[in-house]
Amino acid sequence: MSASTPLKSVAGLTVLITGAAQGMGAVFARTACLEGARRVILWDISSQMLSAVSKELEQLDSGSVIHTQVVDLRNQAAIIAAADQSLAAGAVDVLVNNAGVVTGTSFAKHRTEQINDTMAVNALAPMYLTHALLRQMGQAGSPARILTIASAAALVSNPNMSVYAASKAAAMSWSDSLRLELEREADSDIKVTTFCPTYVSTGMFAGARSMLFTPIMDTEYVTAKAWSAMLRGTPLVLLPWTSKFGQLLRGVLPRGAWDLVADRVLKIYSSMDDFTGRKRQTPDNEPVS
């Protein structure tokens, strides 16, 4: 296993954030600027929202150079082309795979394009982008970090979240497997963090209900936790504590008993009954909850 170089901040580093125009992505971008990142690269599908967040970041007068790129994460060729453009100005030191989409309805009501979009943005895009950047990460002598925002849905089945849960389970498994591969490389100083929160108040899960002892979490709080974990190189983070407790119960209870507890006690299975989400004409490339 390779040793980890401590990373106290992203000062002087290049940070790339997907889904950076709003929600957790915009907070990640602001944090990078305030810590003195040399270059902050913002990816999103909305040019208008990217322009707005870029202007806000420039007003911080942090000295960070802000680059924006309109990228459709459903399109592999677009991801590779945008990654090449970013790399032309130098390696990326910190990658935040943050963008995501959700369709909160029964599987039978999913349209084929919704299934394809969810799997493309949530599962495949982080793989394509990381693969495009990986060879150059950590080559400049600085430690590198990869943070992938997965979801507690990757660990707990939930009605009206079948495709989203599948996409996040794929993202989580891939991310943590990548971590293990890199830890086996003696000369690697790339640390991978997989972050799995429950619902976050970004608007992406508008209408979702809080669960027992598990309120809808504040965006700033969750982003700060994810950022700190990334800097430390923490492998896997489940948030809040009830996610860990739920995993324990799910592991020890018979399936029927767990379903009863999850449904009637923890209120997990009804948490998406009133889901509305944010109305969009294009995929919602904001942070995943």
LINDA-V88191 format. One record per pair of residues at least 6 apart in sequence whose ideal C-beta (glycine too) atoms are under 6 Angstrom apart, sorted by the first residue. I is the first residue (numbers start at 1). J is the second residue. Records with the same first field share a line. If there is no record, write none. Layout:
# LINDA-V88191
I=J + J
This chain:
# LINDA-V88191
1=183
2=183 + 185 + 186 + 188
4=191 + 233
5=143 + 189
7=143 + 231
9=35
10=32 + 35 + 37 + 94
11=35 + 36
12=38
13=37 + 93 + 94
14=38 + 39 + 92 + 93
15=32 + 37 + 40 + 94
16=41 + 92 + 95
17=25 + 28 + 29 + 42 + 96 + 98
18=43 + 97 + 98 + 99
19=25 + 98 + 99 + 285 + 286 + 287
20=29 + 42 + 43 + 44
21=44 + 46 + 49 + 50 + 53
22=49 + 286
23=202 + 286 + 287
24=219 + 223 + 287
25=98 + 287
26=53
27=223
28=96
29=40 + 42
31=227
32=40
33=40 + 57 + 60 + 62 + 64
34=62
37=64
39=65
40=64 + 66
41=67 + 86
42=50 + 68
43=69 + 71
44=50 + 285
45=72 + 282 + 285
47=70
50=68
54=66 + 68
57=66
69=82
71=78 + 82
72=78
73=99 + 121 + 125
74=117 + 120
76=128
79=128 + 129
80=132
83=132 + 133
91=136 + 139 + 140
92=133
93=142 + 144
94=145
95=133 + 146
96=147
97=126 + 148
98=149 + 287
99=285
100=122 + 288
101=117 + 118 + 121 + 283 + 284
102=164
103=110 + 114
104=160 + 272 + 275 + 277
105=160
106=160
107=162
110=163
115=163
117=283
118=163 + 164 + 167
119=167
121=283
122=167 + 171
123=167 + 170 + 171
126=148 + 171
127=174
137=144 + 190
138=144 + 189 + 190
143=189
144=190
145=191 + 230
146=192
147=193 + 230
148=171 + 175 + 194
149=195 + 287 + 288
150=168 + 171 + 172 + 194 + 196
151=168 + 196 + 288
152=196 + 198 + 243
153=161 + 164 + 165 + 168
154=168 + 169 + 172 + 196
159=269
160=272
161=272
172=194
175=194
176=194
178=192
179=192 + 235
182=188 + 190
191=233
193=229 + 230 + 234
194=236
195=226 + 237
196=238
197=222 + 239 + 289
198=214
199=205 + 208 + 216 + 289
200=217 + 219 + 222 + 289
201=216 + 218 + 219
202=219 + 286 + 287
203=278
204=284 + 286 + 289
205=289
206=276 + 277 + 278
207=274 + 275 + 276
208=271 + 272 + 275
209=271
210=216
211=266 + 267 + 268 + 271
212=266 + 267
213=242
214=242
225=239
229=237
238=244
250=258
262=268 + 269
263=269
278=284
